[in-house]
Amino acid sequence: MAQQYCLSRRQFQRKFKEEVGVSPESYFRIVKFQKSLQLLKNGQYNRLSDIAYKLGYADH
């Protein structure tokens, strides 16, 4: 995304944090965690490891 807006990676991180309140990395971690909670709530899994695998977690 930084390239799309003609910014260095660091500039993008700073501007993102200014606007959103957290770093891009933290934001995406939060979104991924919220998605895992949604999958748990909706029962869209056979095993918890299915959710971990689907969302790209390294371990459960």
Secondary structure as UniProt FT lines:
FT   TURN            2..6
FT   HELIX           9..20
FT   HELIX           24..42
FT   HELIX           48..55
//
